[in-house]
């Protein structure tokens, strides 16, 4: 997750960007999938995911599992689209999330505690 002080620093131009690891979504979906499993719900690759467009089967060192690769947005002062050389079948464009996006955890928390550049918001 992007923290309020990172939102403040990006907004002021003190840093250029930050990767927002959405820990709140990781926790939410982990609990939802655990509850689904406890209730006998069987999920399959291709079904809608919590953070990815669809659930996917991923393999690592011979072990395959169903995964929900939640997208961790790259946050910059303004939303920007970059064209890059595609790697491993991934898309050749990357679009950043503007720091003003109200859904970023740092903005939600910061606004609830006096503003993202407020010392009490940044300390939380």
C-alpha positions in Angstrom: 0.0 0.0 0.0 1.1 3.5 -0.6 1.4 5.4 2.7 0.2 8.9 3.4 3.8 10.3 3.5 4.5 8.8 0.1 1.4 10.4 -1.3 2.5 13.7 0.2 6.1 13.3 -1.1 4.9 12.4 -4.7 2.4 15.3 -4.6 5.2 17.8 -3.6 7.6 16.4 -6.2 10.0 15.1 -3.5 9.9 11.6 -4.9 8.8 10.6 -8.4 6.9 7.4 -7.8 6.1 4.5 -5.5 4.7 1.0 -5.9 1.4 0.6 -4.0 1.3 -2.9 -2.5 -2.4 -3.2 -1.6 -2.0 -5.2 1.6 -5.7 -4.5 2.5 -6.8 -6.3 -0.7 -4.3 -9.2 -0.1 -5.9 -9.7 3.4 -9.5 -9.3 2.2 -9.2 -11.7 -0.7 -7.2 -14.3 1.3 -10.0 -14.4 3.9 -12.7 -14.5 1.3 -11.0 -17.4 -0.5 -10.5 -19.2 2.9 -14.2 -18.8 3.7 -15.2 -20.0 0.2 -13.0 -23.1 0.7 -14.6 -23.7 4.1 -18.0 -23.6 2.5 -17.0 -26.0 -0.3 -16.8 -23.4 -3.1 -14.5 -24.7 -5.8 -12.8 -21.9 -7.8 -11.2 -22.4 -11.3 -8.8 -20.6 -13.5 -10.6 -18.1 -15.7 -13.1 -17.1 -13.1 -13.2 -13.4 -12.0 -10.5 -12.6 -9.5 -10.3 -10.1 -6.7 -7.4 -8.2 -8.1 -6.6 -9.7 -11.4 -8.9 -9.9 -14.4 -9.3 -13.6 -13.8 -7.9 -16.3 -11.6 -4.9 -18.0 -13.0 -3.0 -21.3 -12.6 0.7 -20.4 -11.8 3.6 -22.9 -11.6 6.8 -22.6 -9.7 9.4 -25.4 -9.5 6.9 -28.1 -10.5 4.2 -27.0 -8.2 1.0 -25.5 -9.6 -1.6 -23.5 -7.7 -4.6 -21.3 -8.4 -3.7 -17.6 -7.9 -5.2 -14.2 -7.9 -2.3 -11.9 -9.0 -3.6 -8.7 -7.5 -2.4 -5.7 -9.4 -0.1 -3.4 -7.4 -0.3 0.0 -9.1 2.7 2.2 -9.8 1.8 5.6 -8.5 3.1 8.9 -10.0 2.2 12.5 -9.7 0.0 12.3 -12.9 -1.3 9.2 -14.7 1.2 8.4 -17.4 1.3 5.7 -20.1 4.8 4.3 -20.9 5.6 2.0 -23.9 8.2 -0.5 -23.1 9.7 -3.6 -24.8 7.3 -6.5 -23.9 8.9 -9.3 -21.8 7.6 -12.9 -21.3 4.3 -12.2 -23.0 3.4 -9.2 -20.8 1.9 -6.1 -22.4 4.1 -3.4 -23.9 2.4 -0.5 -22.2 2.3 0.4 -18.5 -0.1 3.1 -17.2 0.6 4.6 -13.8 -2.0 5.6 -11.2 -2.2 9.3 -10.4 -1.4 10.1 -6.8 -4.7 11.9 -6.6 -6.7 8.6 -7.0 -9.1 8.7 -4.0 -9.0 4.8 -3.8 -5.3 4.6 -2.9 -5.0 3.5 0.8 -2.7 6.5 1.6 -5.4 8.9 0.4 -8.2 7.1 2.2 -6.2 6.9 5.5 -4.7 10.4 5.2 -8.0 12.1 4.4 -9.5 10.4 7.5 -6.7 11.7 9.6 -6.4 15.4 8.6 -4.9 15.2 5.2 -2.2 13.1 3.6 0.5 15.7 4.4 -0.6 16.1 8.0 1.9 14.7 10.5 -0.6 12.5 12.3 -1.7 11.0 9.0 1.8 10.3 7.9 2.7 8.7 11.3 -0.1 6.2 11.0 
